[in-house]
Amino acid sequence: MKFLRAAMAASLLAAWAGQTASAATGNVLFNGTITATCTITINSNGTMTVSSNLQSLSSHNAGGSAGSAQVDTTGGVSLSVDPVTTTTVPASDTTATTWTPTFATSGAQTIAETGTATALTAPGTSTVAVNLAGTKGGTNRFSAGNYQATVTLRCE
């Protein structure tokens, strides 16, 4: 009887050992969401120079230069410049100045110079040239001294 039990156990064990396990599969899903976004990196500040009639202080005048920034975006955003709110002028300059910021882009998006908010529809990297012009009206003139104005480039 012992021999019979051992033989049956050995045959069952052999039968189970010869069978392979069934294969199983499962799918793992991945989801991702990218919201419309952009980043701004300032490359260089701009320089304003005065016109010969002393009524324009601008990055467009001879010897002036635009500020430069890099914008990286997914698209679906708007690029703009805010009105100038922060200026430093010499104490001797007591007349009003009208400040006009503008920008233009090249790269993933090409925008001709404008001061108006403009949609960036394509994803990628664009180089932005930021200009600023200060003007005096009537008989008013810029006086000697240091001038500084801040232009805020906005991407939203």
C-alpha positions in Angstrom: 0.0 0.0 0.0 2.9 2.3 0.8 4.3 1.5 -2.5 1.0 2.3 -4.3 0.7 5.7 -2.6 4.3 6.6 -3.4 3.7 5.6 -7.1 0.5 7.6 -7.3 2.1 10.7 -5.7 5.1 10.4 -8.1 2.8 10.1 -11.2 0.7 13.2 -10.0 3.9 15.1 -9.4 5.2 14.2 -12.8 1.9 15.2 -14.5 1.9 18.6 -12.8 5.6 19.2 -13.5 5.0 18.7 -17.2 2.4 21.4 -17.5 3.4 25.0 -18.3 1.8 28.0 -16.5 -0.7 30.0 -18.6 0.6 33.4 -19.8 -1.2 36.6 -18.7 -1.0 40.1 -20.1 -2.2 43.5 -18.9 -2.2 46.9 -20.4 -0.8 49.9 -18.5 -2.2 53.2 -19.8 -0.2 56.5 -19.6 -2.0 59.9 -19.7 -0.4 63.3 -19.8 -1.7 66.9 -20.1 0.3 69.8 -21.2 -1.2 73.2 -20.5 -0.4 76.2 -22.8 2.7 77.7 -21.3 5.8 79.7 -22.0 9.0 80.8 -20.4 10.9 84.0 -20.9 14.7 84.3 -20.6 16.2 87.8 -20.9 19.3 87.7 -23.0 20.4 91.4 -22.9 19.1 94.8 -21.9 18.5 97.5 -24.5 20.2 100.9 -25.0 18.4 104.2 -25.8 20.2 107.1 -27.5 18.9 110.6 -28.1 18.0 112.0 -31.5 19.7 115.1 -32.9 16.7 117.3 -32.1 16.6 116.0 -28.5 12.9 115.0 -28.7 13.4 111.2 -29.0 15.2 108.9 -26.7 15.0 105.5 -28.3 16.6 102.1 -29.0 15.8 102.8 -32.7 18.0 105.9 -32.8 21.6 105.6 -34.2 23.7 103.8 -31.6 20.7 102.4 -29.8 20.0 98.7 -29.5 16.9 96.5 -28.7 16.8 94.4 -25.6 16.7 90.7 -26.4 14.8 87.8 -24.9 14.1 84.1 -25.7 10.5 82.8 -25.4 9.9 79.0 -25.3 6.3 78.0 -25.7 3.9 75.2 -26.3 1.8 77.6 -28.4 -1.7 78.8 -27.4 -0.4 81.9 -25.6 -0.2 85.6 -26.1 2.9 87.8 -26.1 2.8 91.5 -25.2 4.6 94.4 -23.6 3.1 96.3 -20.6 3.0 100.1 -20.6 6.1 101.6 -19.0 5.5 102.3 -15.3 9.0 102.5 -13.9 11.3 105.3 -15.1 14.3 107.2 -13.7 15.0 110.6 -15.2 17.3 113.4 -14.2 15.9 116.0 -11.9 16.3 118.7 -14.6 13.9 116.8 -16.9 10.6 118.1 -15.7 8.5 117.8 -18.9 6.3 114.8 -19.9 7.7 111.9 -21.8 5.5 109.5 -23.8 7.1 106.0 -23.5 6.2 103.5 -26.3 7.4 99.9 -25.9 7.3 97.5 -28.9 8.5 94.0 -29.8 9.2 91.8 -32.7 9.9 88.0 -32.9 11.8 85.6 -35.1 12.2 81.9 -34.9 9.2 79.5 -34.3 6.9 82.5 -34.6 7.6 85.6 -36.8 5.9 88.8 -35.6 6.6 92.2 -37.2 7.3 95.0 -34.7 4.1 95.8 -32.7 3.0 97.1 -29.4 -0.1 95.0 -29.4 -0.6 91.6 -27.8 -0.1 88.9 -30.4 -1.0 85.2 -30.3 1.9 82.7 -30.4 0.2 79.7 -32.0 3.1 77.5 -32.8 5.2 75.6 -30.3 9.0 76.3 -30.2 11.6 78.9 -29.4 11.4 82.5 -30.6 13.9 85.4 -30.2 12.2 88.6 -29.1 13.6 92.1 -29.8 12.2 94.6 -27.4 12.4 98.3 -28.2 11.5 101.4 -26.3 11.0 105.0 -27.5 10.5 108.0 -25.3 9.3 111.2 -27.1 8.8 114.8 -26.1 6.1 117.0 -27.6 6.0 120.6 -28.7 9.2 122.5 -27.8 10.2 120.1 -24.9 13.6 118.4 -25.1 15.4 115.7 -23.2 17.9 117.2 -20.7 21.4 115.9 -19.9 21.6 113.0 -17.4 20.9 109.3 -17.0 17.5 107.8 -18.1 16.2 104.4 -17.3 12.9 102.7 -18.0 11.7 99.2 -17.5 9.6 97.3 -20.1 7.8 94.2 -18.9 7.5 91.5 -21.6 4.5 89.3 -20.9 3.6 85.8 -22.1 0.3 84.4 -20.9 
